[in-house]
């Protein structure tokens, strides 16, 4: 199972609550599948993009900020993605969620949601 190399430190990106956060210090994850993922300080994330539908958000929102930051970074243009596919990035989300003790009944629906809808963001970034 993968492991995080540092604690996550984030702050709200600006005064308005637009759901954006900034990573305050370097953050990383060592994946059994793809190796080291290093997120630099200053990276902007929206954490988990779970719809704010009451029951859905209660069940799946705010479950693993650490895993969400790693996943957002893997999807971003700041990461050299030529060696990682979207599928691998989604699998790392699953692996990182397990590393933060997100129960199976939560992490697998999250995984399948990013498999079904993550292409919208992946293509939006032009990769």
C-alpha positions in Angstrom: 0.0 0.0 0.0 1.3 3.5 -0.8 2.1 6.0 1.8 2.3 9.8 2.2 5.7 11.3 2.8 4.6 14.5 4.5 1.5 16.0 6.2 -0.8 18.1 4.1 -0.9 21.8 4.9 -3.4 23.9 2.9 -5.1 27.3 3.1 -8.1 28.8 1.4 -6.9 30.4 -1.9 -8.7 33.7 -1.4 -11.2 35.6 0.7 -14.3 34.3 -1.1 -15.2 30.7 -0.6 -14.9 29.4 -4.1 -13.7 25.9 -3.1 -10.1 26.5 -4.1 -7.2 25.7 -1.8 -3.4 26.2 -2.0 -0.9 23.7 -0.8 1.3 25.6 1.7 4.3 23.2 1.9 5.6 20.4 -0.4 3.5 17.3 -0.1 4.0 13.8 -1.5 2.8 10.3 -1.9 4.8 7.1 -2.8 2.5 4.9 -4.9 3.2 1.2 -5.3 2.0 1.6 -8.9 3.6 4.8 -10.3 6.3 5.7 -7.7 6.8 9.2 -6.2 4.3 12.0 -6.7 5.6 15.3 -5.4 3.2 18.2 -5.1 5.0 21.6 -4.8 4.0 24.3 -2.4 1.7 26.8 -4.3 -0.3 24.1 -6.2 -4.0 25.1 -6.3 -6.6 22.4 -5.8 -10.4 22.1 -5.3 -10.0 19.0 -3.2 -12.7 16.5 -3.9 -15.2 17.7 -6.5 -18.2 16.0 -4.9 -21.6 17.5 -5.9 -23.2 19.4 -3.1 -26.3 17.3 -3.3 -27.2 16.6 0.4 -27.1 12.9 0.7 -24.2 12.4 -1.9 -22.0 15.0 -0.1 -22.8 13.6 3.3 -21.7 10.1 2.2 -18.7 10.9 -0.1 -17.6 14.5 0.4 -14.7 15.6 2.6 -13.4 12.0 2.9 -9.6 12.3 2.1 -8.2 15.7 1.3 -4.7 14.1 0.9 -5.8 11.7 -1.8 -7.8 14.4 -3.5 -4.7 16.7 -3.7 -2.6 13.9 -5.2 -5.3 13.1 -7.7 -5.8 16.8 -8.7 -2.0 17.1 -9.2 -1.9 14.0 -11.4 -4.7 15.5 -13.5 -3.1 19.0 -13.7 -0.9 20.5 -16.4 1.8 21.1 -13.8 2.5 17.3 -13.7 4.4 15.6 -16.5 1.7 13.2 -17.4 3.4 11.5 -20.3 4.1 8.5 -18.1 0.8 8.3 -16.3 -2.6 7.6 -17.9 -5.9 8.9 -16.5 -6.7 5.3 -15.4 -3.4 5.2 -13.4 -4.2 8.6 -11.9 -7.6 7.3 -10.8 -6.0 4.1 -9.4 -3.6 6.3 -7.3 -6.7 8.1 -5.9 -8.0 4.7 -4.8 -4.6 3.7 -3.4 -4.2 7.1 -1.5 -7.7 6.9 -0.2 -6.9 3.4 1.3 -3.7 4.9 2.8 -5.9 7.4 4.7 -8.3 4.7 5.9 -11.3 5.7 3.8 -13.5 2.6 4.0 -14.1 0.5 0.9 -17.8 1.4 0.8 -16.7 5.1 0.3 -13.5 4.8 -1.8 -14.9 2.6 -4.5 -17.9 4.8 -5.4 -15.5 7.8 -5.5 -13.2 5.8 -7.8 -16.1 4.9 -10.1 -17.3 8.5 -10.1 -13.9 9.7 -11.3 -13.7 6.9 -13.9 -17.1 8.0 -15.3 -16.8 11.7 -15.1 -13.1 12.5 -14.8 -12.6 12.6 -18.5 -14.4 16.0 -18.5 -11.6 17.5 -16.5 -8.8 15.5 -18.1 -9.7 16.7 -21.6 -10.4 20.3 -20.4 -6.7 20.5 -19.4 -5.7 19.5 -22.9 -4.1 16.2 -22.3 
